[in-house]
Amino acid sequence: MDLLSRRYAMQVVCVVGALGPARYSEIEDMFDDVSSSTLSTRLDELVAAGYLSREQYAEIPPRVEYELTEKGESLREKLDPLLEWVTEHESSQTES
């Protein structure tokens, strides 16, 4: 719970789940105001906790892709109803 309550942790799980295998730059593009160090830290923490896998390819320039693990996919499925609720309530606030 400590990790998931950290800033951007749940959003990163959802973004990677939506994109499938995703490169760092693709994930970063989905956030407006996240610093590179915060995003890198969160990705490392999610990999260490088993929610994401990290694949590094021996290419020039280096390519790294992140993907949800089985555990991460299970979490993303649980987060979907929460995201739907947030979307509903954000749209109702802007209409008011």
GICORGI-V78368 format. One record per run of one state. SS is the DSSP state (H for helix, E for strand, L for the rest). FROM is the first residue (numbers start at 0). LEN is the number of residues. Records with the same first field share a line. If there is no record, write none. Layout:
SS = FROM-LEN / FROM-LEN
//
This chain:
L = 0-8 / 19-2 / 29-6 / 48-3 / 57-5 / 68-1 / 95-1
H = 8-11 / 23-6 / 35-13 / 69-26
E = 21-2 / 51-6 / 62-6
//
